[in-house]
Amino acid sequence: MARIGLRPEPAGKEFLALTEPPDWDQVFGSKGPLELELGSGMGGFALEYCRRHPETRYVAFEWRKKYAREMQHRARKHGIGNLRVIEADARAYLPRLFRPGSLAAVRLHFPDPWWKRAHQKRVLLTADFTQLLLSLLAPGGLFDLRTDVGHRAHQMLATLEAAGLQNPLGPGAFHPFDPEEVPSTRERRYLASGQPVYRARLRKPLR
């Protein structure tokens, strides 16, 4: 893959100074399900998902500026208008940008496992942050988790279930690959090589 440079235009700068959630209908110029992706990379999943689901309003967080700006550039280049990219650490901004119960889905695909003990503070799915994500999901909302790291998959699934998300396949169970799903760029490589991917599709209880 060719190396990319840092594009000059920040991604989502207009959202970072907000102190309360924006009117997302106005932001997108349309109504529809509002979805969130945490750690989107260069948008291998987000861009294709938004292309297939134009009715969905999609907000993608990516803290690496180079990747976020490249994703924003590709969205504009291909006329994908239902994607907004924000170059920031989602943990600092989610309570300011989304109202409780406003999200139809939260997606977390292949998060960095942070192997070193000194880096454990960077792990995303802490108990507190998971509770925040649960509060932002609408009743019946989806949490879509995917990873290739087995022990982290089990840890994250346990955290999500302990927070109150329901696993339709039963506690601790992972979901098989669905050919109708959009795979991320990384996931495509694993599908081609036969390497395992751990997937969980959990739901917030209706009441």
BALOBA-1460 file (C-alpha; in Angstrom, 3 decimals):
// residues 207
<rec num="1" residu="m" x="0.000" y="0.000" z="0.000"/>
<rec num="2" residu="a" x="1.355" y="3.406" z="-0.955"/>
<rec num="3" residu="r" x="2.346" y="5.675" z="1.896"/>
<rec num="4" residu="i" x="0.107" y="8.651" z="2.496"/>
<rec num="5" residu="g" x="1.010" y="12.116" z="3.690"/>
<rec num="6" residu="l" x="-0.790" y="14.402" z="6.097"/>
<rec num="7" residu="r" x="-3.478" y="16.319" z="4.239"/>
<rec num="8" residu="p" x="-3.794" y="19.959" z="5.328"/>
<rec num="9" residu="e" x="-7.524" y="20.117" z="6.115"/>
<rec num="10" residu="p" x="-8.466" y="18.915" z="9.625"/>
<rec num="11" residu="a" x="-11.247" y="16.360" z="9.874"/>
<rec num="12" residu="g" x="-14.244" y="17.410" z="11.940"/>
<rec num="13" residu="k" x="-12.673" y="20.494" z="13.482"/>
<rec num="14" residu="e" x="-16.099" y="22.164" z="13.661"/>
<rec num="15" residu="f" x="-17.280" y="19.579" z="16.195"/>
<rec num="16" residu="l" x="-14.432" y="19.837" z="18.681"/>
<rec num="17" residu="a" x="-15.401" y="23.210" z="20.167"/>
<rec num="18" residu="l" x="-19.010" y="22.208" z="20.820"/>
<rec num="19" residu="t" x="-20.174" y="21.957" z="24.407"/>
<rec num="20" residu="e" x="-23.473" y="20.236" z="23.651"/>
<rec num="21" residu="p" x="-24.674" y="17.821" z="20.951"/>
<rec num="22" residu="p" x="-25.330" y="19.332" z="17.520"/>
<rec num="23" residu="d" x="-28.543" y="18.901" z="15.582"/>
<rec num="24" residu="w" x="-27.428" y="15.888" z="13.560"/>
<rec num="25" residu="d" x="-30.438" y="16.248" z="11.231"/>
<rec num="26" residu="q" x="-29.068" y="19.659" z="10.321"/>
<rec num="27" residu="v" x="-25.462" y="18.475" z="10.124"/>
<rec num="28" residu="f" x="-26.334" y="15.772" z="7.596"/>
<rec num="29" residu="g" x="-29.287" y="17.514" z="6.008"/>
<rec num="30" residu="s" x="-31.398" y="14.419" z="6.520"/>
<rec num="31" residu="k" x="-33.010" y="12.139" z="9.053"/>
<rec num="32" residu="g" x="-32.120" y="8.486" z="9.583"/>
<rec num="33" residu="p" x="-30.212" y="6.149" z="11.896"/>
<rec num="34" residu="l" x="-27.177" y="7.733" z="13.551"/>
<rec num="35" residu="e" x="-24.193" y="5.404" z="13.945"/>
<rec num="36" residu="l" x="-20.758" y="5.737" z="15.520"/>
<rec num="37" residu="e" x="-17.452" y="4.040" z="14.729"/>
<rec num="38" residu="l" x="-14.509" y="4.173" z="17.115"/>
<rec num="39" residu="g" x="-11.049" y="3.974" z="15.569"/>
<rec num="40" residu="s" x="-11.877" y="3.942" z="11.862"/>
<rec num="41" residu="g" x="-8.381" y="3.962" z="10.399"/>
<rec num="42" residu="m" x="-8.521" y="5.190" z="6.804"/>
<rec num="43" residu="g" x="-12.158" y="4.182" z="6.487"/>
<rec num="44" residu="g" x="-11.951" y="0.746" z="4.909"/>
<rec num="45" residu="f" x="-15.230" y="-0.159" z="6.592"/>
<rec num="46" residu="a" x="-16.849" y="3.258" z="6.964"/>
<rec num="47" residu="l" x="-16.633" y="4.297" z="3.321"/>
<rec num="48" residu="e" x="-18.090" y="1.080" z="1.937"/>
<rec num="49" residu="y" x="-20.742" y="0.858" z="4.650"/>
<rec num="50" residu="c" x="-21.886" y="4.421" z="3.980"/>
<rec num="51" residu="r" x="-21.969" y="3.746" z="0.247"/>
<rec num="52" residu="r" x="-24.214" y="0.716" z="0.772"/>
<rec num="53" residu="h" x="-26.402" y="2.447" z="3.375"/>
<rec num="54" residu="p" x="-27.030" y="6.023" z="2.245"/>
<rec num="55" residu="e" x="-29.926" y="6.327" z="4.702"/>
<rec num="56" residu="t" x="-27.513" y="6.026" z="7.657"/>
<rec num="57" residu="r" x="-25.755" y="9.050" z="9.162"/>
<rec num="58" residu="y" x="-22.293" y="7.847" z="10.153"/>
<rec num="59" residu="v" x="-19.777" y="9.502" z="12.487"/>
<rec num="60" residu="a" x="-16.263" y="8.033" z="12.477"/>
<rec num="61" residu="f" x="-13.657" y="8.872" z="15.123"/>
<rec num="62" residu="e" x="-9.975" y="8.353" z="14.359"/>
<rec num="63" residu="w" x="-7.290" y="9.930" z="16.541"/>
<rec num="64" residu="r" x="-4.496" y="9.557" z="13.971"/>
<rec num="65" residu="k" x="-4.760" y="12.756" z="11.939"/>
<rec num="66" residu="k" x="-3.194" y="11.295" z="8.801"/>
<rec num="67" residu="y" x="-5.767" y="8.503" z="8.615"/>
<rec num="68" residu="a" x="-8.738" y="10.674" z="9.554"/>
<rec num="69" residu="r" x="-7.945" y="13.280" z="6.918"/>
<rec num="70" residu="e" x="-7.373" y="10.638" z="4.274"/>
<rec num="71" residu="m" x="-10.776" y="9.101" z="5.066"/>
<rec num="72" residu="q" x="-12.431" y="12.511" z="4.824"/>
<rec num="73" residu="h" x="-10.703" y="13.144" z="1.481"/>
<rec num="74" residu="r" x="-11.837" y="9.806" z="0.066"/>
<rec num="75" residu="a" x="-15.419" y="10.394" z="1.196"/>
<rec num="76" residu="r" x="-15.531" y="13.710" z="-0.632"/>
<rec num="77" residu="k" x="-13.773" y="12.311" z="-3.688"/>
<rec num="78" residu="h" x="-16.397" y="9.569" z="-4.038"/>
<rec num="79" residu="g" x="-19.370" y="11.757" z="-3.164"/>
<rec num="80" residu="i" x="-20.179" y="10.000" z="0.105"/>
<rec num="81" residu="g" x="-22.221" y="12.608" z="1.929"/>
<rec num="82" residu="n" x="-23.487" y="10.563" z="4.881"/>
<rec num="83" residu="l" x="-20.092" y="10.301" z="6.625"/>
<rec num="84" residu="r" x="-18.523" y="12.751" z="9.064"/>
<rec num="85" residu="v" x="-14.963" y="12.147" z="10.262"/>
<rec num="86" residu="i" x="-13.560" y="13.541" z="13.502"/>
<rec num="87" residu="e" x="-9.827" y="13.443" z="14.232"/>
<rec num="88" residu="a" x="-9.868" y="13.119" z="18.013"/>
<rec num="89" residu="d" x="-9.897" y="10.705" z="20.922"/>
<rec num="90" residu="a" x="-13.555" y="9.722" z="21.187"/>
<rec num="91" residu="r" x="-13.369" y="9.344" z="24.961"/>
<rec num="92" residu="a" x="-13.038" y="13.095" z="25.385"/>
<rec num="93" residu="y" x="-15.874" y="14.096" z="23.070"/>
<rec num="94" residu="l" x="-18.684" y="11.552" z="23.052"/>
<rec num="95" residu="p" x="-20.650" y="13.035" z="25.989"/>
<rec num="96" residu="r" x="-20.528" y="16.445" z="24.304"/>
<rec num="97" residu="l" x="-21.596" y="15.273" z="20.845"/>
<rec num="98" residu="f" x="-24.267" y="12.616" z="21.417"/>
<rec num="99" residu="r" x="-27.383" y="12.575" z="23.564"/>
<rec num="100" residu="p" x="-28.296" y="9.488" z="25.590"/>
<rec num="101" residu="g" x="-30.232" y="6.987" z="23.503"/>
<rec num="102" residu="s" x="-29.383" y="8.700" z="20.208"/>
<rec num="103" residu="l" x="-27.225" y="6.050" z="18.518"/>
<rec num="104" residu="a" x="-28.574" y="3.163" z="16.471"/>
<rec num="105" residu="a" x="-25.193" y="1.419" z="16.478"/>
<rec num="106" residu="v" x="-21.668" y="1.614" z="17.871"/>
<rec num="107" residu="r" x="-18.903" y="-0.149" z="15.960"/>
<rec num="108" residu="l" x="-15.468" y="-1.077" z="17.268"/>
<rec num="109" residu="h" x="-13.331" y="-2.988" z="14.786"/>
<rec num="110" residu="f" x="-9.832" y="-4.284" z="15.501"/>
<rec num="111" residu="p" x="-8.879" y="-1.935" z="18.331"/>
<rec num="112" residu="d" x="-5.218" y="-1.788" z="19.264"/>
<rec num="113" residu="p" x="-4.669" y="-4.502" z="21.914"/>
<rec num="114" residu="w" x="-2.001" y="-2.420" z="23.727"/>
<rec num="115" residu="w" x="0.216" y="-5.363" z="24.579"/>
<rec num="116" residu="k" x="2.504" y="-3.604" z="27.079"/>
<rec num="117" residu="r" x="1.355" y="-3.255" z="30.675"/>
<rec num="118" residu="a" x="2.366" y="0.422" z="30.654"/>
<rec num="119" residu="h" x="-0.111" y="1.001" z="27.838"/>
<rec num="120" residu="q" x="-3.110" y="-0.606" z="29.533"/>
<rec num="121" residu="k" x="-4.474" y="2.841" z="30.388"/>
<rec num="122" residu="r" x="-5.094" y="3.321" z="26.661"/>
<rec num="123" residu="v" x="-7.413" y="0.317" z="26.392"/>
<rec num="124" residu="l" x="-10.726" y="1.670" z="25.120"/>
<rec num="125" residu="l" x="-13.356" y="-0.638" z="26.615"/>
<rec num="126" residu="t" x="-12.982" y="0.113" z="30.289"/>
<rec num="127" residu="a" x="-16.013" y="-0.520" z="32.478"/>
<rec num="128" residu="d" x="-16.784" y="3.223" z="32.726"/>
<rec num="129" residu="f" x="-16.435" y="3.929" z="28.997"/>
<rec num="130" residu="t" x="-18.532" y="0.885" z="28.152"/>
<rec num="131" residu="q" x="-21.293" y="2.208" z="30.402"/>
<rec num="132" residu="l" x="-21.123" y="5.524" z="28.561"/>
<rec num="133" residu="l" x="-21.472" y="3.772" z="25.202"/>
<rec num="134" residu="l" x="-24.401" y="1.774" z="26.521"/>
<rec num="135" residu="s" x="-26.122" y="4.999" z="27.618"/>
<rec num="136" residu="l" x="-25.688" y="6.535" z="24.162"/>
<rec num="137" residu="l" x="-27.246" y="3.545" z="22.394"/>
<rec num="138" residu="a" x="-30.972" y="3.568" z="21.745"/>
<rec num="139" residu="p" x="-32.982" y="0.613" z="23.122"/>
<rec num="140" residu="g" x="-32.390" y="-2.256" z="20.716"/>
<rec num="141" residu="g" x="-29.238" y="-0.561" z="19.423"/>
<rec num="142" residu="l" x="-26.338" y="-2.629" z="18.077"/>
<rec num="143" residu="f" x="-22.788" y="-2.955" z="19.379"/>
<rec num="144" residu="d" x="-20.625" y="-4.438" z="16.613"/>
<rec num="145" residu="l" x="-17.266" y="-5.748" z="17.879"/>
<rec num="146" residu="r" x="-14.570" y="-7.360" z="15.753"/>
<rec num="147" residu="t" x="-10.987" y="-8.284" z="16.601"/>
<rec num="148" residu="d" x="-8.301" y="-10.796" z="15.683"/>
<rec num="149" residu="v" x="-6.792" y="-10.998" z="19.184"/>
<rec num="150" residu="g" x="-8.361" y="-13.962" z="20.960"/>
<rec num="151" residu="h" x="-7.743" y="-13.152" z="24.624"/>
<rec num="152" residu="r" x="-8.716" y="-9.509" z="24.141"/>
<rec num="153" residu="a" x="-11.867" y="-10.621" z="22.339"/>
<rec num="154" residu="h" x="-12.962" y="-12.603" z="25.383"/>
<rec num="155" residu="q" x="-12.098" y="-9.742" z="27.740"/>
<rec num="156" residu="m" x="-14.002" y="-7.168" z="25.703"/>
<rec num="157" residu="l" x="-17.013" y="-9.420" z="25.252"/>
<rec num="158" residu="a" x="-17.148" y="-10.024" z="28.997"/>
<rec num="159" residu="t" x="-16.962" y="-6.273" z="29.651"/>
<rec num="160" residu="l" x="-19.772" y="-5.543" z="27.186"/>
<rec num="161" residu="e" x="-22.014" y="-8.250" z="28.609"/>
<rec num="162" residu="a" x="-21.301" y="-7.161" z="32.195"/>
<rec num="163" residu="a" x="-22.378" y="-3.629" z="31.253"/>
<rec num="164" residu="g" x="-25.788" y="-4.954" z="30.246"/>
<rec num="165" residu="l" x="-25.551" y="-5.569" z="26.515"/>
<rec num="166" residu="q" x="-27.363" y="-8.732" z="25.462"/>
<rec num="167" residu="n" x="-25.725" y="-11.449" z="23.404"/>
<rec num="168" residu="p" x="-28.391" y="-13.174" z="21.280"/>
<rec num="169" residu="l" x="-26.183" y="-16.265" z="20.940"/>
<rec num="170" residu="g" x="-25.689" y="-16.577" z="24.691"/>
<rec num="171" residu="p" x="-23.057" y="-15.283" z="27.118"/>
<rec num="172" residu="g" x="-19.510" y="-15.529" z="25.815"/>
<rec num="173" residu="a" x="-20.537" y="-16.605" z="22.307"/>
<rec num="174" residu="f" x="-19.060" y="-15.062" z="19.165"/>
<rec num="175" residu="h" x="-20.911" y="-14.634" z="15.898"/>
<rec num="176" residu="p" x="-19.988" y="-16.376" z="12.647"/>
<rec num="177" residu="f" x="-19.065" y="-14.352" z="9.587"/>
<rec num="178" residu="d" x="-22.068" y="-13.026" z="7.705"/>
<rec num="179" residu="p" x="-21.350" y="-12.612" z="3.962"/>
<rec num="180" residu="e" x="-23.835" y="-9.729" z="3.892"/>
<rec num="181" residu="e" x="-21.670" y="-7.737" z="6.311"/>
<rec num="182" residu="v" x="-19.140" y="-5.196" z="5.102"/>
<rec num="183" residu="p" x="-15.614" y="-6.350" z="6.019"/>
<rec num="184" residu="s" x="-12.944" y="-3.818" z="6.884"/>
<rec num="185" residu="t" x="-9.686" y="-3.673" z="4.935"/>
<rec num="186" residu="r" x="-7.934" y="-5.652" z="7.661"/>
<rec num="187" residu="e" x="-10.767" y="-8.154" z="7.895"/>
<rec num="188" residu="r" x="-10.576" y="-8.860" z="4.160"/>
<rec num="189" residu="r" x="-6.972" y="-9.978" z="4.606"/>
<rec num="190" residu="y" x="-7.950" y="-12.354" z="7.388"/>
<rec num="191" residu="l" x="-10.833" y="-13.772" z="5.374"/>
<rec num="192" residu="a" x="-8.461" y="-14.431" z="2.478"/>
<rec num="193" residu="s" x="-5.813" y="-16.068" z="4.672"/>
<rec num="194" residu="g" x="-8.199" y="-18.021" z="6.888"/>
<rec num="195" residu="q" x="-7.013" y="-16.360" z="10.089"/>
<rec num="196" residu="p" x="-9.641" y="-16.193" z="12.838"/>
<rec num="197" residu="v" x="-11.711" y="-13.085" z="13.483"/>
<rec num="198" residu="y" x="-13.797" y="-12.820" z="16.643"/>
<rec num="199" residu="r" x="-17.136" y="-11.073" z="16.049"/>
<rec num="200" residu="a" x="-19.882" y="-10.120" z="18.480"/>
<rec num="201" residu="r" x="-23.177" y="-8.417" z="17.662"/>
<rec num="202" residu="l" x="-24.730" y="-7.365" z="20.937"/>
<rec num="203" residu="r" x="-27.926" y="-5.443" z="21.595"/>
<rec num="204" residu="k" x="-29.024" y="-2.953" z="24.203"/>
<rec num="205" residu="p" x="-32.126" y="-4.287" z="25.953"/>
<rec num="206" residu="l" x="-35.411" y="-2.760" z="24.842"/>
<rec num="207" residu="r" x="-36.231" y="-1.906" z="28.440"/>
